[in-house]
Amino acid sequence: MADWESAFGELLQARGGALRSYAYLLTGDTAAAGDLVQDALLKVFSRLRVGSDVPQLESYVRRAILNQYVDGRRRAKLWRQAQHLLVNPPVHEDADVGIADEVRRALSTLSPKQRACVVLRYYEDLTVLDIADQLGCSEGTVKRHLSDARTKLASQLGTTEESMR
């Protein structure tokens, strides 16, 4: 057994519960605390030339837990502050929300290739040739996926296929 493996085992056996408790106090969520401890252990044991001193290892892991937690909170706060710059969600009236949900459900029934073709064609406004290049297939394959998707969506949404073009 490698030196780090025995040190890892000793640390978890002796102080694993205390590390999880520490992370739980920071996060307030058992699952998030477990993830935090796992990430910190990975960070410490992937970079550190590990000794066998359990108190010193615990200190490193506790510091890594704290750093991971603070960094994660900072990233989440920055994301919340900048999210509106990247994604401008449309404002829906109550009736529009129902329609949007219906369209999302209908899109979820398409195959991955059909859905990709529909999104690239109607959302990204790409040509059939551009879609074929993006997906690495022929133009005929893209046309077939679009046709099949339009037929399926038209039947599910109660519209004509012509109105979807």
C-alpha contacts under 8 A as a table, 3 or more apart, distances in Angstrom:
res1	aa1	res2	aa2	distance
1	M	5	E	6.37
1	M	6	S	6.88
2	A	5	E	5.28
2	A	6	S	6.73
3	D	6	S	5.52
3	D	7	A	6.38
3	D	50	V	7.43
3	D	51	G	7.60
3	D	52	S	7.76
4	W	7	A	5.04
4	W	8	F	5.87
4	W	45	F	7.44
4	W	50	V	5.67
4	W	51	G	7.31
4	W	52	S	7.85
5	E	8	F	4.98
5	E	9	G	6.12
6	S	9	G	5.08
6	S	10	E	6.11
6	S	52	S	7.83
7	A	10	E	5.11
7	A	11	L	6.06
7	A	50	V	7.31
7	A	51	G	6.97
7	A	52	S	5.10
7	A	53	D	7.71
7	A	54	V	7.21
8	F	11	L	5.19
8	F	12	L	6.24
8	F	45	F	7.96
9	G	12	L	5.26
9	G	13	Q	6.02
10	E	13	Q	5.14
10	E	14	A	5.92
10	E	54	V	7.06
11	L	14	A	5.29
11	L	15	R	5.52
11	L	16	G	6.52
11	L	54	V	5.58
11	L	57	L	7.20
11	L	58	E	6.94
12	L	15	R	5.38
12	L	16	G	4.09
12	L	17	G	7.67
13	Q	16	G	5.88
14	A	17	G	7.96
15	R	18	A	5.21
15	R	19	L	6.22
15	R	58	E	7.25
16	G	19	L	5.15
16	G	20	R	6.30
17	G	20	R	5.15
17	G	21	S	6.12
18	A	21	S	5.00
18	A	22	Y	6.08
19	L	22	Y	5.06
19	L	23	A	6.25
19	L	37	V	6.83
19	L	58	E	7.83
19	L	61	V	7.96
19	L	62	R	6.90
20	R	23	A	5.11
20	R	24	Y	6.02
20	R	33	A	6.18
20	R	34	G	6.32
20	R	37	V	6.37
21	S	24	Y	4.91
21	S	25	L	6.19
21	S	33	A	7.87
22	Y	25	L	5.23
22	Y	26	L	6.59
22	Y	62	R	7.82
23	A	26	L	5.12
23	A	27	T	6.20
23	A	33	A	4.77
23	A	34	G	7.46
23	A	36	L	6.62
23	A	37	V	6.63
23	A	65	I	6.75
23	A	66	L	7.95
24	Y	27	T	5.14
24	Y	28	G	5.10
24	Y	29	D	5.92
24	Y	30	T	5.96
24	Y	32	A	7.63
24	Y	33	A	4.84
24	Y	34	G	7.94
25	L	28	G	5.56
26	L	33	A	7.77
26	L	69	Y	7.46
27	T	30	T	7.87
27	T	32	A	6.48
27	T	33	A	6.06
27	T	69	Y	7.77
28	G	32	A	7.95
28	G	33	A	7.54
29	D	32	A	5.31
29	D	33	A	5.98
30	T	33	A	5.06
30	T	34	G	6.24
31	A	34	G	5.16
31	A	35	D	6.31
32	A	35	D	5.08
32	A	36	L	6.06
33	A	36	L	4.98
33	A	37	V	6.21
34	G	37	V	5.23
34	G	38	Q	6.16
35	D	38	Q	5.06
35	D	39	D	6.09
36	L	39	D	5.17
36	L	40	A	6.12
36	L	65	I	6.16
36	L	68	Q	7.00
36	L	69	Y	7.15
37	V	40	A	5.08
37	V	41	L	6.06
37	V	61	V	7.90
37	V	65	I	6.19
38	Q	41	L	5.17
38	Q	42	L	6.16
39	D	42	L	5.11
39	D	43	K	6.14
39	D	65	I	7.79
39	D	68	Q	7.78
40	A	43	K	5.02
40	A	44	V	6.10
40	A	61	V	5.88
40	A	62	R	7.88
40	A	64	A	5.10
40	A	65	I	5.22
40	A	68	Q	6.98
41	L	44	V	5.18
41	L	45	F	5.88
41	L	61	V	6.15
41	L	64	A	7.86
42	L	45	F	5.37
42	L	46	S	5.76
43	K	46	S	5.41
43	K	47	R	6.41
43	K	64	A	7.34
44	V	47	R	5.63
44	V	48	L	5.65
44	V	60	Y	6.84
44	V	61	V	6.28
44	V	64	A	7.06
45	F	48	L	5.46
45	F	49	R	7.72
45	F	50	V	7.00
50	V	57	L	7.78
51	G	57	L	7.77
52	S	57	L	7.74
53	D	56	Q	5.48
53	D	57	L	6.26
54	V	57	L	5.00
54	V	58	E	5.97
55	P	58	E	5.06
55	P	59	S	6.19
56	Q	59	S	5.03
56	Q	60	Y	6.39
57	L	60	Y	5.10
57	L	61	V	6.20
58	E	61	V	5.06
58	E	62	R	5.97
59	S	62	R	5.14
59	S	63	R	6.18
60	Y	63	R	5.19
60	Y	64	A	6.16
61	V	64	A	4.91
61	V	65	I	6.06
62	R	65	I	5.01
62	R	66	L	6.24
63	R	66	L	5.13
63	R	67	N	6.12
64	A	67	N	5.03
64	A	68	Q	5.97
65	I	68	Q	5.18
65	I	69	Y	6.08
66	L	69	Y	5.11
66	L	70	V	6.12
67	N	70	V	5.20
67	N	71	D	5.91
68	Q	71	D	5.17
68	Q	72	G	5.94
69	Y	72	G	5.13
69	Y	73	R	6.19
70	V	73	R	5.16
70	V	74	R	6.05
71	D	74	R	5.02
71	D	75	R	6.06
72	G	75	R	5.11
72	G	76	A	6.11
73	R	76	A	5.06
73	R	77	K	6.12
74	R	77	K	5.13
74	R	78	L	6.15
75	R	78	L	5.09
75	R	79	W	6.02
76	A	79	W	5.01
76	A	80	R	6.18
77	K	80	R	5.13
77	K	81	Q	6.23
78	L	81	Q	5.06
78	L	82	A	6.10
79	W	82	A	5.14
79	W	83	Q	5.46
80	R	83	Q	5.28
80	R	84	H	7.73
81	Q	84	H	7.18
82	A	85	L	5.43
82	A	86	L	7.00
83	Q	86	L	5.34
83	Q	87	V	5.97
84	H	87	V	5.29
84	H	88	N	5.64
85	L	88	N	6.95
92	H	95	A	7.68
92	H	96	D	5.31
92	H	97	V	5.78
93	E	96	D	5.14
93	E	97	V	6.43
94	D	97	V	5.30
94	D	98	G	6.92
95	A	98	G	5.49
95	A	99	I	6.66
96	D	99	I	5.07
96	D	100	A	6.07
97	V	100	A	5.05
97	V	101	D	6.14
98	G	101	D	5.15
98	G	102	E	6.20
99	I	102	E	5.01
99	I	103	V	6.21
100	A	103	V	5.11
100	A	104	R	6.15
101	D	104	R	5.04
101	D	105	R	6.15
102	E	105	R	5.15
102	E	106	A	6.19
102	E	157	L	7.51
103	V	106	A	5.01
103	V	107	L	6.07
103	V	157	L	7.31
104	R	107	L	5.06
104	R	108	S	6.21
105	R	108	S	5.14
105	R	109	T	6.86
106	A	109	T	5.48
106	A	110	L	7.32
106	A	153	L	6.20
106	A	156	Q	6.42
106	A	157	L	7.24
107	L	110	L	5.54
107	L	115	R	6.58
107	L	153	L	7.32
108	S	111	S	7.93
108	S	115	R	7.86
110	L	114	Q	5.84
110	L	115	R	5.61
110	L	149	A	6.59
110	L	152	K	7.77
111	S	114	Q	5.16
111	S	115	R	6.04
112	P	115	R	5.15
112	P	116	A	6.05
113	K	116	A	5.04
113	K	117	C	6.13
113	K	145	H	6.97
114	Q	117	C	5.14
114	Q	118	V	6.19
114	Q	145	H	4.93
114	Q	146	L	6.31
114	Q	148	D	7.54
114	Q	149	A	5.76
115	R	118	V	5.08
115	R	119	V	6.10
115	R	149	A	7.41
116	A	119	V	5.20
116	A	120	L	6.02
117	C	120	L	5.18
117	C	121	R	5.91
117	C	131	I	6.74
117	C	142	V	6.61
117	C	145	H	6.73
117	C	146	L	6.21
118	V	121	R	5.14
118	V	122	Y	5.80
118	V	123	Y	7.51
118	V	146	L	6.26
118	V	149	A	7.26
119	V	122	Y	5.47
119	V	123	Y	4.98
119	V	124	E	6.47
120	L	123	Y	5.69
120	L	124	E	4.74
120	L	125	D	6.20
120	L	126	L	5.78
120	L	131	I	6.50
121	R	124	E	5.88
121	R	125	D	4.81
121	R	126	L	4.96
121	R	127	T	6.50
121	R	128	V	7.31
121	R	131	I	7.25
122	Y	125	D	5.09
122	Y	126	L	7.49
126	L	130	D	5.83
126	L	131	I	6.25
127	T	130	D	5.12
127	T	131	I	6.20
128	V	131	I	5.08
128	V	132	A	6.14
128	V	139	E	6.12
128	V	142	V	6.51
128	V	143	K	7.09
129	L	132	A	5.08
129	L	133	D	6.29
129	L	139	E	5.89
130	D	133	D	5.06
130	D	134	Q	6.16
131	I	134	Q	4.98
131	I	135	L	6.09
131	I	139	E	7.91
131	I	142	V	7.04
132	A	135	L	5.25
132	A	136	G	5.63
132	A	137	C	5.03
132	A	138	S	5.51
132	A	139	E	5.42
132	A	141	T	7.85
132	A	142	V	6.14
133	D	136	G	5.10
133	D	137	C	6.73
133	D	138	S	7.95
137	C	141	T	6.50
137	C	142	V	7.30
138	S	141	T	5.26
138	S	142	V	6.58
139	E	142	V	5.09
139	E	143	K	6.19
140	G	143	K	5.01
140	G	144	R	6.12
141	T	144	R	5.06
141	T	145	H	6.20
142	V	145	H	5.11
142	V	146	L	6.11
143	K	146	L	5.11
143	K	147	S	6.02
144	R	147	S	5.11
144	R	148	D	6.06
145	H	148	D	5.21
145	H	149	A	5.96
146	L	149	A	5.07
146	L	150	R	6.01
147	S	150	R	5.18
147	S	151	T	6.22
148	D	151	T	5.21
148	D	152	K	6.20
149	A	152	K	5.12
149	A	153	L	5.95
150	R	153	L	5.12
150	R	154	A	5.84
150	R	161	E	6.07
150	R	164	M	6.91
151	T	154	A	5.20
151	T	155	S	6.32
151	T	161	E	6.12
152	K	155	S	5.37
152	K	156	Q	6.31
153	L	156	Q	5.09
153	L	157	L	5.85
154	A	157	L	5.27
154	A	158	G	5.67
154	A	159	T	4.88
154	A	160	T	5.58
154	A	161	E	5.42
154	A	164	M	7.53
155	S	158	G	5.30
155	S	159	T	6.69
155	S	160	T	7.72
156	Q	159	T	7.96
159	T	163	S	6.93
159	T	164	M	7.84
160	T	163	S	5.50
160	T	164	M	7.04
161	E	164	M	5.33
161	E	165	R	7.04
162	E	165	R	5.57
